[in-house]
Amino acid sequence: MDATEALQTTDAPDDAPTRELDVRSLGPPKPLQNTLETLAEIDDDEVVVQFNDRAPEFLYPKLDDRGFAYDTVEGEDMTVTTIWKA
């Protein structure tokens, strides 16, 4: 799955510019840290598409606290989470 497919498969705005973030090879807590750092830099209309090897359970409460919307799709070989400003 690529970023375009992720936008079509999730509730994220499908016409938004995207920023891809592949954290599959990183051990904890790097995926969480890298994602939060990336989110601090995005434009209001931008969607982050995070590719991970698991659902980012520890990220979800932090997204809620920061006012982000998100949707996750779990596949066989990766989990894709789209994140955007609510």
PDB file with SEQRES, HELIX, SHEET and CRYST1 records, atoms N, CA, C and O in Angstrom:
SEQRES   1 A   86  MET ASP ALA THR GLU ALA LEU GLN THR THR ASP ALA PRO          
SEQRES   2 A   86  ASP ASP ALA PRO THR ARG GLU LEU ASP VAL ARG SER LEU          
SEQRES   3 A   86  GLY PRO PRO LYS PRO LEU GLN ASN THR LEU GLU THR LEU          
SEQRES   4 A   86  ALA GLU ILE ASP ASP ASP GLU VAL VAL VAL GLN PHE ASN          
SEQRES   5 A   86  ASP ARG ALA PRO GLU PHE LEU TYR PRO LYS LEU ASP ASP          
SEQRES   6 A   86  ARG GLY PHE ALA TYR ASP THR VAL GLU GLY GLU ASP MET          
SEQRES   7 A   86  THR VAL THR THR ILE TRP LYS ALA                              
HELIX    1 AA1 ALA A    3  THR A    9  1                                   7    
HELIX    2 AA2 LYS A   30  LEU A   39  1                                  10    
HELIX    3 AA3 LEU A   59  ARG A   66  1                                   8    
SHEET    1 AA1 4 THR A  18  ASP A  22  0                                        
SHEET    2 AA1 4 VAL A  47  ASN A  52  1                                        
SHEET    3 AA1 4 THR A  79  LYS A  85 -1                                        
SHEET    4 AA1 4 PHE A  68  GLU A  74 -1                                        
CRYST1    1.000    1.000    1.000  90.00  90.00  90.00 P 1           1          
ATOM      1  N   MET A   1       0.849  -1.173   0.000  1.00  0.00           N  
ATOM      2  CA  MET A   1       0.000   0.000   0.000  1.00  0.00           C  
ATOM      3  C   MET A   1       0.895   1.236   0.000  1.00  0.00           C  
ATOM      4  O   MET A   1       1.867   1.314   0.751  1.00  0.00           O  
ATOM      5  N   ASP A   2       0.554   2.190  -0.846  1.00  0.00           N  
ATOM      6  CA  ASP A   2       1.293   3.448  -0.858  1.00  0.00           C  
ATOM      7  C   ASP A   2       0.410   4.548  -0.266  1.00  0.00           C  
ATOM      8  O   ASP A   2      -0.714   4.284   0.161  1.00  0.00           O  
ATOM      9  N   ALA A   3       0.921   5.777  -0.241  1.00  0.00           N  
ATOM     10  CA  ALA A   3       0.203   6.885   0.384  1.00  0.00           C  
ATOM     11  C   ALA A   3      -1.142   7.137  -0.284  1.00  0.00           C  
ATOM     12  O   ALA A   3      -2.130   7.399   0.402  1.00  0.00           O  
ATOM     13  N   THR A   4      -1.195   7.063  -1.597  1.00  0.00           N  
ATOM     14  CA  THR A   4      -2.449   7.305  -2.319  1.00  0.00           C  
ATOM     15  C   THR A   4      -3.500   6.272  -1.945  1.00  0.00           C  
ATOM     16  O   THR A   4      -4.656   6.617  -1.697  1.00  0.00           O  
ATOM     17  N   GLU A   5      -3.104   5.011  -1.906  1.00  0.00           N  
ATOM     18  CA  GLU A   5      -4.034   3.950  -1.508  1.00  0.00           C  
ATOM     19  C   GLU A   5      -4.483   4.133  -0.066  1.00  0.00           C  
ATOM     20  O   GLU A   5      -5.645   3.892   0.262  1.00  0.00           O  
ATOM     21  N   ALA A   6      -3.560   4.559   0.797  1.00  0.00           N  
ATOM     22  CA  ALA A   6      -3.898   4.771   2.204  1.00  0.00           C  
ATOM     23  C   ALA A   6      -4.977   5.835   2.343  1.00  0.00           C  
ATOM     24  O   ALA A   6      -5.908   5.678   3.133  1.00  0.00           O  
ATOM     25  N   LEU A   7      -4.856   6.911   1.583  1.00  0.00           N  
ATOM     26  CA  LEU A   7      -5.863   7.968   1.652  1.00  0.00           C  
ATOM     27  C   LEU A   7      -7.221   7.472   1.172  1.00  0.00           C  
ATOM     28  O   LEU A   7      -8.255   7.879   1.703  1.00  0.00           O  
ATOM     29  N   GLN A   8      -7.224   6.613   0.190  1.00  0.00           N  
ATOM     30  CA  GLN A   8      -8.479   6.086  -0.345  1.00  0.00           C  
ATOM     31  C   GLN A   8      -9.107   5.046   0.578  1.00  0.00           C  
ATOM     32  O   GLN A   8     -10.318   4.826   0.538  1.00  0.00           O  
ATOM     33  N   THR A   9      -8.287   4.410   1.404  1.00  0.00           N  
ATOM     34  CA  THR A   9      -8.751   3.326   2.264  1.00  0.00           C  
ATOM     35  C   THR A   9      -9.154   3.809   3.648  1.00  0.00           C  
ATOM     36  O   THR A   9      -9.864   3.104   4.366  1.00  0.00           O  
ATOM     37  N   THR A  10      -8.713   4.995   4.030  1.00  0.00           N  
ATOM     38  CA  THR A  10      -8.992   5.515   5.368  1.00  0.00           C  
ATOM     39  C   THR A  10      -9.933   6.713   5.283  1.00  0.00           C  
ATOM     40  O   THR A  10     -10.363   7.105   4.198  1.00  0.00           O  
ATOM     41  N   ASP A  11     -10.242   7.280   6.433  1.00  0.00           N  
ATOM     42  CA  ASP A  11     -11.114   8.453   6.505  1.00  0.00           C  
ATOM     43  C   ASP A  11     -10.374   9.762   6.271  1.00  0.00           C  
ATOM     44  O   ASP A  11     -10.982  10.830   6.349  1.00  0.00           O  
ATOM     45  N   ALA A  12      -9.083   9.706   5.989  1.00  0.00           N  
ATOM     46  CA  ALA A  12      -8.292  10.921   5.762  1.00  0.00           C  
ATOM     47  C   ALA A  12      -8.781  11.641   4.508  1.00  0.00           C  
ATOM     48  O   ALA A  12      -9.296  11.007   3.587  1.00  0.00           O  
ATOM     49  N   PRO A  13      -8.621  12.966   4.471  1.00  0.00           N  
ATOM     50  CA  PRO A  13      -8.979  13.706   3.252  1.00  0.00           C  
ATOM     51  C   PRO A  13      -8.144  13.195   2.080  1.00  0.00           C  
ATOM     52  O   PRO A  13      -6.915  13.234   2.136  1.00  0.00           O  
ATOM     53  N   ASP A  14      -8.792  12.720   1.028  1.00  0.00           N  
ATOM     54  CA  ASP A  14      -8.044  12.096  -0.063  1.00  0.00           C  
ATOM     55  C   ASP A  14      -7.492  13.083  -1.082  1.00  0.00           C  
ATOM     56  O   ASP A  14      -6.801  12.684  -2.019  1.00  0.00           O  
ATOM     57  N   ASP A  15      -7.789  14.368  -0.908  1.00  0.00           N  
ATOM     58  CA  ASP A  15      -7.255  15.370  -1.830  1.00  0.00           C  
ATOM     59  C   ASP A  15      -6.140  16.201  -1.195  1.00  0.00           C  
ATOM     60  O   ASP A  15      -5.690  17.190  -1.774  1.00  0.00           O  
ATOM     61  N   ALA A  16      -5.703  15.802  -0.023  1.00  0.00           N  
ATOM     62  CA  ALA A  16      -4.694  16.562   0.717  1.00  0.00           C  
ATOM     63  C   ALA A  16      -3.279  16.168   0.298  1.00  0.00           C  
ATOM     64  O   ALA A  16      -3.040  15.037  -0.123  1.00  0.00           O  
ATOM     65  N   PRO A  17      -2.343  17.116   0.418  1.00  0.00           N  
ATOM     66  CA  PRO A  17      -0.941  16.743   0.216  1.00  0.00           C  
ATOM     67  C   PRO A  17      -0.512  15.792   1.335  1.00  0.00           C  
ATOM     68  O   PRO A  17      -1.008  15.882   2.458  1.00  0.00           O  
ATOM     69  N   THR A  18       0.403  14.891   1.023  1.00  0.00           N  
ATOM     70  CA  THR A  18       0.821  13.894   2.011  1.00  0.00           C  
ATOM     71  C   THR A  18       2.305  13.997   2.321  1.00  0.00           C  
ATOM     72  O   THR A  18       3.107  14.486   1.526  1.00  0.00           O  
ATOM     73  N   ARG A  19       2.631  13.517   3.503  1.00  0.00           N  
ATOM     74  CA  ARG A  19       4.023  13.349   3.907  1.00  0.00           C  
ATOM     75  C   ARG A  19       4.143  11.916   4.410  1.00  0.00           C  
ATOM     76  O   ARG A  19       3.489  11.540   5.383  1.00  0.00           O  
ATOM     77  N   GLU A  20       4.970  11.121   3.754  1.00  0.00           N  
ATOM     78  CA  GLU A  20       5.140   9.718   4.128  1.00  0.00           C  
ATOM     79  C   GLU A  20       6.205   9.576   5.209  1.00  0.00           C  
ATOM     80  O   GLU A  20       7.228  10.261   5.196  1.00  0.00           O  
ATOM     81  N   LEU A  21       5.939   8.675   6.137  1.00  0.00           N  
ATOM     82  CA  LEU A  21       6.864   8.415   7.234  1.00  0.00           C  
ATOM     83  C   LEU A  21       6.926   6.904   7.449  1.00  0.00           C  
ATOM     84  O   LEU A  21       5.973   6.301   7.942  1.00  0.00           O  
ATOM     85  N   ASP A  22       8.049   6.299   7.077  1.00  0.00           N  
ATOM     86  CA  ASP A  22       8.224   4.857   7.214  1.00  0.00           C  
ATOM     87  C   ASP A  22       9.048   4.578   8.464  1.00  0.00           C  
ATOM     88  O   ASP A  22      10.244   4.866   8.510  1.00  0.00           O  
ATOM     89  N   VAL A  23       8.393   4.014   9.479  1.00  0.00           N  
ATOM     90  CA  VAL A  23       9.064   3.734  10.752  1.00  0.00           C  
ATOM     91  C   VAL A  23       9.121   2.228  11.036  1.00  0.00           C  
ATOM     92  O   VAL A  23       9.342   1.813  12.174  1.00  0.00           O  
ATOM     93  N   ARG A  24       8.923   1.428  10.007  1.00  0.00           N  
ATOM     94  CA  ARG A  24       8.880  -0.032  10.197  1.00  0.00           C  
ATOM     95  C   ARG A  24      10.168  -0.606  10.758  1.00  0.00           C  
ATOM     96  O   ARG A  24      10.128  -1.582  11.507  1.00  0.00           O  
ATOM     97  N   SER A  25      11.293  -0.032  10.419  1.00  0.00           N  
ATOM     98  CA  SER A  25      12.572  -0.605  10.850  1.00  0.00           C  
ATOM     99  C   SER A  25      13.075  -0.021  12.171  1.00  0.00           C  
ATOM    100  O   SER A  25      14.142  -0.404  12.650  1.00  0.00           O  
ATOM    101  N   LEU A  26      12.320   0.893  12.757  1.00  0.00           N  
ATOM    102  CA  LEU A  26      12.769   1.556  13.983  1.00  0.00           C  
ATOM    103  C   LEU A  26      12.212   0.867  15.223  1.00  0.00           C  
ATOM    104  O   LEU A  26      11.056   0.442  15.246  1.00  0.00           O  
ATOM    105  N   GLY A  27      13.038   0.763  16.239  1.00  0.00           N  
ATOM    106  CA  GLY A  27      12.588   0.213  17.510  1.00  0.00           C  
ATOM    107  C   GLY A  27      12.008   1.307  18.388  1.00  0.00           C  
ATOM    108  O   GLY A  27      12.302   2.488  18.203  1.00  0.00           O  
ATOM    109  N   PRO A  28      11.173   0.901  19.356  1.00  0.00           N  
ATOM    110  CA  PRO A  28      10.592   1.879  20.274  1.00  0.00           C  
ATOM    111  C   PRO A  28      11.694   2.613  21.048  1.00  0.00           C  
ATOM    112  O   PRO A  28      12.712   2.009  21.387  1.00  0.00           O  
ATOM    113  N   PRO A  29      11.508   3.863  21.320  1.00  0.00           N  
ATOM    114  CA  PRO A  29      10.344   4.732  21.081  1.00  0.00           C  
ATOM    115  C   PRO A  29      10.475   5.586  19.821  1.00  0.00           C  
ATOM    116  O   PRO A  29       9.739   6.560  19.662  1.00  0.00           O  
ATOM    117  N   LYS A  30      11.396   5.240  18.926  1.00  0.00           N  
ATOM    118  CA  LYS A  30      11.665   6.063  17.741  1.00  0.00           C  
ATOM    119  C   LYS A  30      10.439   6.300  16.853  1.00  0.00           C  
ATOM    120  O   LYS A  30      10.247   7.431  16.406  1.00  0.00           O  
ATOM    121  N   PRO A  31       9.595   5.291  16.571  1.00  0.00           N  
ATOM    122  CA  PRO A  31       8.428   5.582  15.734  1.00  0.00           C  
ATOM    123  C   PRO A  31       7.537   6.679  16.325  1.00  0.00           C  
ATOM    124  O   PRO A  31       7.068   7.564  15.609  1.00  0.00           O  
ATOM    125  N   LEU A  32       7.313   6.608  17.625  1.00  0.00           N  
ATOM    126  CA  LEU A  32       6.507   7.620  18.308  1.00  0.00           C  
ATOM    127  C   LEU A  32       7.173   8.985  18.225  1.00  0.00           C  
ATOM    128  O   LEU A  32       6.529   9.970  17.863  1.00  0.00           O  
ATOM    129  N   GLN A  33       8.447   9.048  18.556  1.00  0.00           N  
ATOM    130  CA  GLN A  33       9.183  10.316  18.528  1.00  0.00           C  
ATOM    131  C   GLN A  33       9.209  10.914  17.127  1.00  0.00           C  
ATOM    132  O   GLN A  33       8.920  12.097  16.953  1.00  0.00           O  
ATOM    133  N   ASN A  34       9.549  10.113  16.136  1.00  0.00           N  
ATOM    134  CA  ASN A  34       9.639  10.621  14.762  1.00  0.00           C  
ATOM    135  C   ASN A  34       8.287  11.117  14.257  1.00  0.00           C  
ATOM    136  O   ASN A  34       8.210  12.126  13.556  1.00  0.00           O  
ATOM    137  N   THR A  35       7.234  10.409  14.614  1.00  0.00           N  
ATOM    138  CA  THR A  35       5.906  10.819  14.173  1.00  0.00           C  
ATOM    139  C   THR A  35       5.505  12.141  14.812  1.00  0.00           C  
ATOM    140  O   THR A  35       5.000  13.029  14.124  1.00  0.00           O  
ATOM    141  N   LEU A  36       5.720  12.285  16.110  1.00  0.00           N  
ATOM    142  CA  LEU A  36       5.365  13.540  16.781  1.00  0.00           C  
ATOM    143  C   LEU A  36       6.198  14.708  16.258  1.00  0.00           C  
ATOM    144  O   LEU A  36       5.684  15.818  16.117  1.00  0.00           O  
ATOM    145  N   GLU A  37       7.466  14.472  15.973  1.00  0.00           N  
ATOM    146  CA  GLU A  37       8.311  15.527  15.399  1.00  0.00           C  
ATOM    147  C   GLU A  37       7.809  15.931  14.015  1.00  0.00           C  
ATOM    148  O   GLU A  37       7.781  17.115  13.680  1.00  0.00           O  
ATOM    149  N   THR A  38       7.419  14.955  13.221  1.00  0.00           N  
ATOM    150  CA  THR A  38       6.895  15.244  11.883  1.00  0.00           C  
ATOM    151  C   THR A  38       5.588  16.023  11.976  1.00  0.00           C  
ATOM    152  O   THR A  38       5.383  16.978  11.226  1.00  0.00           O  
ATOM    153  N   LEU A  39       4.711  15.629  12.881  1.00  0.00           N  
ATOM    154  CA  LEU A  39       3.425  16.313  13.023  1.00  0.00           C  
ATOM    155  C   LEU A  39       3.591  17.769  13.444  1.00  0.00           C  
ATOM    156  O   LEU A  39       2.765  18.613  13.096  1.00  0.00           O  
ATOM    157  N   ALA A  40       4.641  18.065  14.180  1.00  0.00           N  
ATOM    158  CA  ALA A  40       4.891  19.446  14.604  1.00  0.00           C  
ATOM    159  C   ALA A  40       5.258  20.339  13.423  1.00  0.00           C  
ATOM    160  O   ALA A  40       5.190  21.563  13.528  1.00  0.00           O  
ATOM    161  N   GLU A  41       5.647  19.735  12.303  1.00  0.00           N  
ATOM    162  CA  GLU A  41       6.119  20.489  11.138  1.00  0.00           C  
ATOM    163  C   GLU A  41       5.107  20.586  10.000  1.00  0.00           C  
ATOM    164  O   GLU A  41       5.337  21.335   9.051  1.00  0.00           O  
ATOM    165  N   ILE A  42       3.996  19.856  10.063  1.00  0.00           N  
ATOM    166  CA  ILE A  42       3.110  19.798   8.894  1.00  0.00           C  
ATOM    167  C   ILE A  42       2.237  21.043   8.770  1.00  0.00           C  
ATOM    168  O   ILE A  42       1.974  21.752   9.741  1.00  0.00           O  
ATOM    169  N   ASP A  43       1.800  21.279   7.534  1.00  0.00           N  
ATOM    170  CA  ASP A  43       0.844  22.345   7.257  1.00  0.00           C  
ATOM    171  C   ASP A  43      -0.551  21.885   7.678  1.00  0.00           C  
ATOM    172  O   ASP A  43      -0.791  20.691   7.858  1.00  0.00           O  
ATOM    173  N   ASP A  44      -1.462  22.836   7.832  1.00  0.00           N  
ATOM    174  CA  ASP A  44      -2.818  22.512   8.294  1.00  0.00           C  
ATOM    175  C   ASP A  44      -3.566  21.546   7.381  1.00  0.00           C  
ATOM    176  O   ASP A  44      -4.411  20.781   7.847  1.00  0.00           O  
ATOM    177  N   ASP A  45      -3.261  21.576   6.086  1.00  0.00           N  
ATOM    178  CA  ASP A  45      -3.992  20.724   5.146  1.00  0.00           C  
ATOM    179  C   ASP A  45      -3.258  19.429   4.799  1.00  0.00           C  
ATOM    180  O   ASP A  45      -3.726  18.650   3.968  1.00  0.00           O  
ATOM    181  N   GLU A  46      -2.124  19.203   5.425  1.00  0.00           N  
ATOM    182  CA  GLU A  46      -1.281  18.055   5.088  1.00  0.00           C  
ATOM    183  C   GLU A  46      -1.678  16.815   5.892  1.00  0.00           C  
ATOM    184  O   GLU A  46      -2.123  16.920   7.035  1.00  0.00           O  
ATOM    185  N   VAL A  47      -1.511  15.640   5.278  1.00  0.00           N  
ATOM    186  CA  VAL A  47      -1.786  14.361   5.931  1.00  0.00           C  
ATOM    187  C   VAL A  47      -0.481  13.581   6.032  1.00  0.00           C  
ATOM    188  O   VAL A  47       0.245  13.439   5.048  1.00  0.00           O  
ATOM    189  N   VAL A  48      -0.192  13.079   7.223  1.00  0.00           N  
ATOM    190  CA  VAL A  48       0.966  12.206   7.414  1.00  0.00           C  
ATOM    191  C   VAL A  48       0.493  10.769   7.228  1.00  0.00           C  
ATOM    192  O   VAL A  48      -0.510  10.353   7.807  1.00  0.00           O  
ATOM    193  N   VAL A  49       1.224  10.024   6.418  1.00  0.00           N  
ATOM    194  CA  VAL A  49       0.933   8.608   6.203  1.00  0.00           C  
ATOM    195  C   VAL A  49       2.089   7.831   6.820  1.00  0.00           C  
ATOM    196  O   VAL A  49       3.197   7.807   6.285  1.00  0.00           O  
ATOM    197  N   GLN A  50       1.808   7.195   7.960  1.00  0.00           N  
ATOM    198  CA  GLN A  50       2.838   6.465   8.695  1.00  0.00           C  
ATOM    199  C   GLN A  50       2.754   4.979   8.346  1.00  0.00           C  
ATOM    200  O   GLN A  50       1.695   4.360   8.456  1.00  0.00           O  
ATOM    201  N   PHE A  51       3.884   4.426   7.927  1.00  0.00           N  
ATOM    202  CA  PHE A  51       3.996   2.993   7.652  1.00  0.00           C  
ATOM    203  C   PHE A  51       4.726   2.365   8.833  1.00  0.00           C  
ATOM    204  O   PHE A  51       5.847   2.759   9.154  1.00  0.00           O  
ATOM    205  N   ASN A  52       4.090   1.386   9.481  1.00  0.00           N  
ATOM    206  CA  ASN A  52       4.639   0.797  10.692  1.00  0.00           C  
ATOM    207  C   ASN A  52       4.477  -0.720  10.614  1.00  0.00           C  
ATOM    208  O   ASN A  52       3.730  -1.229   9.779  1.00  0.00           O  
ATOM    209  N   ASP A  53       5.179  -1.431  11.485  1.00  0.00           N  
ATOM    210  CA  ASP A  53       5.033  -2.886  11.521  1.00  0.00           C  
ATOM    211  C   ASP A  53       3.958  -3.325  12.510  1.00  0.00           C  
ATOM    212  O   ASP A  53       3.691  -4.518  12.655  1.00  0.00           O  
ATOM    213  N   ARG A  54       3.344  -2.360  13.191  1.00  0.00           N  
ATOM    214  CA  ARG A  54       2.274  -2.647  14.157  1.00  0.00           C  
ATOM    215  C   ARG A  54       1.413  -1.397  14.321  1.00  0.00           C  
ATOM    216  O   ARG A  54       1.810  -0.307  13.911  1.00  0.00           O  
ATOM    217  N   ALA A  55       0.253  -1.555  14.912  1.00  0.00           N  
ATOM    218  CA  ALA A  55      -0.595  -0.394  15.203  1.00  0.00           C  
ATOM    219  C   ALA A  55       0.090   0.447  16.284  1.00  0.00           C  
ATOM    220  O   ALA A  55       0.546  -0.102  17.287  1.00  0.00           O  
ATOM    221  N   PRO A  56       0.168   1.753  16.101  1.00  0.00           N  
ATOM    222  CA  PRO A  56       0.873   2.618  17.050  1.00  0.00           C  
ATOM    223  C   PRO A  56       0.005   2.970  18.264  1.00  0.00           C  
ATOM    224  O   PRO A  56      -0.414   4.116  18.424  1.00  0.00           O  
ATOM    225  N   GLU A  57      -0.257   1.986  19.102  1.00  0.00           N  
ATOM    226  CA  GLU A  57      -1.174   2.140  20.238  1.00  0.00           C  
ATOM    227  C   GLU A  57      -0.792   3.290  21.177  1.00  0.00           C  
ATOM    228  O   GLU A  57      -1.674   3.978  21.691  1.00  0.00           O  
ATOM    229  N   PHE A  58       0.497   3.505  21.406  1.00  0.00           N  
ATOM    230  CA  PHE A  58       0.921   4.565  22.315  1.00  0.00           C  
ATOM    231  C   PHE A  58       0.823   5.944  21.674  1.00  0.00           C  
ATOM    232  O   PHE A  58       0.849   6.958  22.371  1.00  0.00           O  
ATOM    233  N   LEU A  59       0.710   5.984  20.358  1.00  0.00           N  
ATOM    234  CA  LEU A  59       0.578   7.247  19.637  1.00  0.00           C  
ATOM    235  C   LEU A  59      -0.842   7.792  19.718  1.00  0.00           C  
ATOM    236  O   LEU A  59      -1.024   9.007  19.796  1.00  0.00           O  
ATOM    237  N   TYR A  60      -1.838   6.940  19.704  1.00  0.00           N  
ATOM    238  CA  TYR A  60      -3.230   7.383  19.632  1.00  0.00           C  
ATOM    239  C   TYR A  60      -3.619   8.394  20.724  1.00  0.00           C  
ATOM    240  O   TYR A  60      -4.210   9.424  20.397  1.00  0.00           O  
ATOM    241  N   PRO A  61      -3.313   8.144  21.999  1.00  0.00           N  
ATOM    242  CA  PRO A  61      -3.701   9.132  23.016  1.00  0.00           C  
ATOM    243  C   PRO A  61      -2.997  10.481  22.826  1.00  0.00           C  
ATOM    244  O   PRO A  61      -3.566  11.530  23.128  1.00  0.00           O  
ATOM    245  N   LYS A  62      -1.772  10.446  22.332  1.00  0.00           N  
ATOM    246  CA  LYS A  62      -1.038  11.689  22.087  1.00  0.00           C  
ATOM    247  C   LYS A  62      -1.668  12.465  20.930  1.00  0.00           C  
ATOM    248  O   LYS A  62      -1.705  13.696  20.952  1.00  0.00           O  
ATOM    249  N   LEU A  63      -2.158  11.749  19.926  1.00  0.00           N  
ATOM    250  CA  LEU A  63      -2.856  12.404  18.818  1.00  0.00           C  
ATOM    251  C   LEU A  63      -4.156  13.032  19.311  1.00  0.00           C  
ATOM    252  O   LEU A  63      -4.486  14.161  18.946  1.00  0.00           O  
ATOM    253  N   ASP A  64      -4.886  12.301  20.135  1.00  0.00           N  
ATOM    254  CA  ASP A  64      -6.124  12.840  20.708  1.00  0.00           C  
ATOM    255  C   ASP A  64      -5.843  14.113  21.503  1.00  0.00           C  
ATOM    256  O   ASP A  64      -6.553  15.109  21.362  1.00  0.00           O  
ATOM    257  N   ASP A  65      -4.809  14.077  22.332  1.00  0.00           N  
ATOM    258  CA  ASP A  65      -4.451  15.241  23.155  1.00  0.00           C  
ATOM    259  C   ASP A  65      -4.075  16.453  22.318  1.00  0.00           C  
ATOM    260  O   ASP A  65      -4.306  17.590  22.730  1.00  0.00           O  
ATOM    261  N   ARG A  66      -3.495  16.218  21.142  1.00  0.00           N  
ATOM    262  CA  ARG A  66      -3.014  17.306  20.282  1.00  0.00           C  
ATOM    263  C   ARG A  66      -4.035  17.730  19.223  1.00  0.00           C  
ATOM    264  O   ARG A  66      -3.757  18.619  18.418  1.00  0.00           O  
ATOM    265  N   GLY A  67      -5.198  17.111  19.220  1.00  0.00           N  
ATOM    266  CA  GLY A  67      -6.258  17.505  18.300  1.00  0.00           C  
ATOM    267  C   GLY A  67      -6.128  16.968  16.889  1.00  0.00           C  
ATOM    268  O   GLY A  67      -6.627  17.581  15.945  1.00  0.00           O  
ATOM    269  N   PHE A  68      -5.464  15.831  16.733  1.00  0.00           N  
ATOM    270  CA  PHE A  68      -5.337  15.215  15.414  1.00  0.00           C  
ATOM    271  C   PHE A  68      -6.398  14.133  15.236  1.00  0.00           C  
ATOM    272  O   PHE A  68      -6.802  13.473  16.193  1.00  0.00           O  
ATOM    273  N   ALA A  69      -6.833  13.969  14.005  1.00  0.00           N  
ATOM    274  CA  ALA A  69      -7.686  12.844  13.632  1.00  0.00           C  
ATOM    275  C   ALA A  69      -6.778  11.791  12.995  1.00  0.00           C  
ATOM    276  O   ALA A  69      -5.714  12.117  12.469  1.00  0.00           O  
ATOM    277  N   TYR A  70      -7.202  10.539  13.047  1.00  0.00           N  
ATOM    278  CA  TYR A  70      -6.363   9.470  12.493  1.00  0.00           C  
ATOM    279  C   TYR A  70      -7.217   8.264  12.149  1.00  0.00           C  
ATOM    280  O   TYR A  70      -8.333   8.102  12.642  1.00  0.00           O  
ATOM    281  N   ASP A  71      -6.669   7.438  11.304  1.00  0.00           N  
ATOM    282  CA  ASP A  71      -7.321   6.190  10.923  1.00  0.00           C  
ATOM    283  C   ASP A  71      -6.220   5.190  10.593  1.00  0.00           C  
ATOM    284  O   ASP A  71      -5.234   5.536   9.943  1.00  0.00           O  
ATOM    285  N   THR A  72      -6.389   3.965  11.037  1.00  0.00           N  
ATOM    286  CA  THR A  72      -5.379   2.927  10.842  1.00  0.00           C  
ATOM    287  C   THR A  72      -5.964   1.752  10.073  1.00  0.00           C  
ATOM    288  O   THR A  72      -7.086   1.315  10.325  1.00  0.00           O  
ATOM    289  N   VAL A  73      -5.173   1.254   9.131  1.00  0.00           N  
ATOM    290  CA  VAL A  73      -5.527   0.051   8.379  1.00  0.00           C  
ATOM    291  C   VAL A  73      -4.397  -0.950   8.583  1.00  0.00           C  
ATOM    292  O   VAL A  73      -3.237  -0.662   8.288  1.00  0.00           O  
ATOM    293  N   GLU A  74      -4.749  -2.132   9.090  1.00  0.00           N  
ATOM    294  CA  GLU A  74      -3.742  -3.165   9.323  1.00  0.00           C  
ATOM    295  C   GLU A  74      -3.748  -4.154   8.164  1.00  0.00           C  
ATOM    296  O   GLU A  74      -4.780  -4.730   7.821  1.00  0.00           O  
ATOM    297  N   GLY A  75      -2.568  -4.338   7.568  1.00  0.00           N  
ATOM    298  CA  GLY A  75      -2.404  -5.298   6.492  1.00  0.00           C  
ATOM    299  C   GLY A  75      -1.562  -6.470   6.952  1.00  0.00           C  
ATOM    300  O   GLY A  75      -1.205  -6.564   8.126  1.00  0.00           O  
ATOM    301  N   GLU A  76      -1.246  -7.358   6.031  1.00  0.00           N  
ATOM    302  CA  GLU A  76      -0.455  -8.537   6.372  1.00  0.00           C  
ATOM    303  C   GLU A  76       0.986  -8.193   6.704  1.00  0.00           C  
ATOM    304  O   GLU A  76       1.557  -8.759   7.637  1.00  0.00           O  
ATOM    305  N   ASP A  77       1.582  -7.276   5.958  1.00  0.00           N  
ATOM    306  CA  ASP A  77       3.004  -6.984   6.141  1.00  0.00           C  
ATOM    307  C   ASP A  77       3.288  -5.608   6.724  1.00  0.00           C  
ATOM    308  O   ASP A  77       4.444  -5.288   7.005  1.00  0.00           O  
ATOM    309  N   MET A  78       2.254  -4.783   6.914  1.00  0.00           N  
ATOM    310  CA  MET A  78       2.461  -3.481   7.534  1.00  0.00           C  
ATOM    311  C   MET A  78       1.133  -2.892   7.982  1.00  0.00           C  
ATOM    312  O   MET A  78       0.059  -3.322   7.564  1.00  0.00           O  
ATOM    313  N   THR A  79       1.246  -1.899   8.843  1.00  0.00           N  
ATOM    314  CA  THR A  79       0.096  -1.139   9.319  1.00  0.00           C  
ATOM    315  C   THR A  79       0.274   0.286   8.847  1.00  0.00           C  
ATOM    316  O   THR A  79       1.351   0.864   8.988  1.00  0.00           O  
ATOM    317  N   VAL A  80      -0.783   0.857   8.285  1.00  0.00           N  
ATOM    318  CA  VAL A  80      -0.723   2.220   7.769  1.00  0.00           C  
ATOM    319  C   VAL A  80      -1.680   3.087   8.579  1.00  0.00           C  
ATOM    320  O   VAL A  80      -2.862   2.770   8.715  1.00  0.00           O  
ATOM    321  N   THR A  81      -1.151   4.185   9.113  1.00  0.00           N  
ATOM    322  CA  THR A  81      -1.959   5.135   9.863  1.00  0.00           C  
ATOM    323  C   THR A  81      -1.896   6.483   9.168  1.00  0.00           C  
ATOM    324  O   THR A  81      -0.813   7.017   8.925  1.00  0.00           O  
ATOM    325  N   THR A  82      -3.057   7.028   8.850  1.00  0.00           N  
ATOM    326  CA  THR A  82      -3.121   8.378   8.298  1.00  0.00           C  
ATOM    327  C   THR A  82      -3.473   9.323   9.438  1.00  0.00           C  
ATOM    328  O   THR A  82      -4.329   9.025  10.270  1.00  0.00           O  
ATOM    329  N   ILE A  83      -2.794  10.475   9.461  1.00  0.00           N  
ATOM    330  CA  ILE A  83      -2.962  11.436  10.552  1.00  0.00           C  
ATOM    331  C   ILE A  83      -3.118  12.823   9.944  1.00  0.00           C  
ATOM    332  O   ILE A  83      -2.343  13.214   9.071  1.00  0.00           O  
ATOM    333  N   TRP A  84      -4.119  13.566  10.404  1.00  0.00           N  
ATOM    334  CA  TRP A  84      -4.348  14.914   9.893  1.00  0.00           C  
ATOM    335  C   TRP A  84      -4.924  15.785  10.999  1.00  0.00           C  
ATOM    336  O   TRP A  84      -5.435  15.283  12.001  1.00  0.00           O  
ATOM    337  N   LYS A  85      -4.835  17.099  10.804  1.00  0.00           N  
ATOM    338  CA  LYS A  85      -5.369  18.036  11.786  1.00  0.00           C  
ATOM    339  C   LYS A  85      -6.883  18.040  11.702  1.00  0.00           C  
ATOM    340  O   LYS A  85      -7.461  18.203  10.627  1.00  0.00           O  
ATOM    341  N   ALA A  86      -7.515  17.859  12.852  1.00  0.00           N  
ATOM    342  CA  ALA A  86      -8.986  17.777  12.893  1.00  0.00           C  
ATOM    343  C   ALA A  86      -9.614  19.155  12.813  1.00  0.00           C  
ATOM    344  O   ALA A  86     -10.839  19.276  12.835  1.00  0.00           O  
TER     345      ALA A  86                                                      
END                                                                             
